[in-house]
């Protein structure tokens, strides 16, 4: 078993929904320490350039899987899209700086 270091972190996929219409308003990746404390700012997946439009603003854009694509460098997110599964690769090294106030149903320029 590998020894854990002070630098070890967990990454969680967080999302919120509006109960009235089941739209996913926010989709974030958040790093946590192994003790469960948030570490740094969340990566807002709804900010421009991270998700395809049909996955960004859609109740069907619910991600079901998160895994390493290239350990420490990028992640792959898998969703159960309405028509077919979608895989999205996200580079996380360095951790992107995003505007966490942008909602998934917000129009982008």
GUDREN-515713 format. One line per field, with one value per residue (C-alpha): residue in one letter; residue number from 0; x negated, y negated, z. Coordinates in Angstrom, 3 decimals, m for minus. Example, Ala and Ser with C-alpha at 12.3 -4.5 7.8 and 13.67 -1.06 7.14 Angstrom:
res	(A; S)
n	(0; 1)
xx	(m12.300; m13.670)
yy	(4.500; 1.060)
zz	(7.800; 7.140)
//
This chain:
res	(X; X; X; X; X; X; X; X; X; X; X; X; X; X; X; X; X; X; X; X; X; X; X; X; X; X; X; X; X; X; X; X; X; X; X; X; X; X; X; X; X; X; X; X; X; X; X; X; X; X; X; X; X; X; X; X; X; X; X; X; X; X; X; X; X; X; X; X; X; X; X; X; X; X; X; X; X; X; X; X; X; X; X; X; X; X; X; X; X; X; X; X; X; X; X; X; X; X; X; X; X; X; X; X; X; X; X; X; X)
n	(0; 1; 2; 3; 4; 5; 6; 7; 8; 9; 10; 11; 12; 13; 14; 15; 16; 17; 18; 19; 20; 21; 22; 23; 24; 25; 26; 27; 28; 29; 30; 31; 32; 33; 34; 35; 36; 37; 38; 39; 40; 41; 42; 43; 44; 45; 46; 47; 48; 49; 50; 51; 52; 53; 54; 55; 56; 57; 58; 59; 60; 61; 62; 63; 64; 65; 66; 67; 68; 69; 70; 71; 72; 73; 74; 75; 76; 77; 78; 79; 80; 81; 82; 83; 84; 85; 86; 87; 88; 89; 90; 91; 92; 93; 94; 95; 96; 97; 98; 99; 100; 101; 102; 103; 104; 105; 106; 107; 108)
xx	(0.000; m1.364; m2.037; 0.199; m1.448; m0.328; 0.225; 2.742; 6.136; 9.538; 11.462; 15.252; 17.824; 20.538; 23.756; 27.002; 30.433; 33.591; 36.357; 38.971; 37.447; 34.577; 32.043; 28.547; 27.619; 24.031; 21.401; 18.103; 14.961; 13.757; 10.539; 10.591; 7.905; 8.084; 9.639; 12.584; 11.698; 12.187; 8.855; 8.668; 11.424; 13.799; 13.426; 16.744; 17.465; 20.186; 17.643; 16.806; 14.634; 15.187; 18.397; 20.282; 23.442; 25.831; 24.152; 23.621; 27.269; 29.420; 30.938; 29.459; 25.990; 25.712; 22.226; 22.056; 18.332; 15.051; 11.628; 8.047; 7.237; 3.637; 2.915; 2.399; 2.793; 6.353; 9.643; 12.341; 16.019; 18.646; 22.329; 25.445; 26.596; 30.146; 29.037; 25.644; 22.913; 20.501; 16.902; 15.280; 11.569; 10.643; 7.030; 6.429; 2.688; 2.431; 5.826; 7.954; 9.188; 12.898; 15.770; 17.803; 20.889; 21.656; 24.664; 25.083; 28.316; 26.740; 26.192; 22.508; 21.122)
yy	(0.000; m3.415; m5.858; m8.928; m12.311; m15.730; m16.687; m13.906; m15.291; m13.990; m15.421; m15.350; m16.099; m18.338; m19.384; m21.082; m20.837; m22.911; m20.622; m22.438; m21.635; m19.238; m21.530; m21.103; m24.656; m24.058; m21.391; m21.769; m19.784; m20.493; m19.345; m18.238; m17.284; m13.704; m15.157; m16.483; m20.199; m22.000; m22.843; m25.834; m27.105; m24.811; m24.309; m25.410; m22.984; m25.355; m28.079; m28.446; m25.762; m22.756; m20.985; m20.499; m22.649; m19.685; m18.355; m21.744; m22.850; m19.774; m17.538; m14.708; m16.143; m14.302; m12.877; m9.346; m8.660; m10.415; m8.918; m9.687; m10.013; m10.913; m10.663; m14.076; m15.850; m15.316; m13.656; m12.041; m12.587; m10.160; m10.988; m9.097; m11.459; m11.217; m9.773; m8.242; m8.326; m11.251; m11.332; m14.694; m15.152; m18.024; m19.205; m19.949; m20.617; m23.452; m23.745; m26.068; m29.375; m29.697; m31.990; m29.892; m32.113; m31.002; m28.689; m25.883; m27.361; m30.804; m31.984; m32.207; m34.881)
zz	(0.000; m0.984; 1.813; 1.717; 1.601; 2.852; m0.798; m1.557; m2.597; m3.642; m6.584; m6.446; m9.125; m7.676; m9.387; m8.457; m9.983; m10.013; m8.776; m10.868; m14.253; m13.483; m15.169; m13.790; m12.813; m11.740; m12.439; m10.608; m9.956; m6.411; m4.783; m1.134; 1.345; 2.587; 5.756; 3.716; 3.652; 0.295; m1.285; m3.633; m5.893; m7.797; m11.530; m13.037; m15.879; m17.178; m17.899; m21.621; m23.194; m20.934; m21.986; m25.263; m25.373; m25.287; m22.132; m20.492; m20.262; m20.111; m17.490; m19.570; m18.979; m15.667; m15.221; m13.923; m13.992; m13.223; m13.783; m14.630; m18.296; m17.619; m13.890; m12.371; m15.715; m16.948; m16.082; m18.149; m17.338; m18.627; m18.776; m19.709; m22.426; m23.708; m27.060; m26.353; m23.739; m23.892; m22.672; m21.985; m21.198; m18.860; m18.373; m14.686; m14.530; m13.921; m12.223; m14.406; m12.997; m13.812; m12.894; m10.457; m10.833; m14.424; m14.423; m16.952; m18.297; m18.761; m22.340; m23.241; m25.562)
//
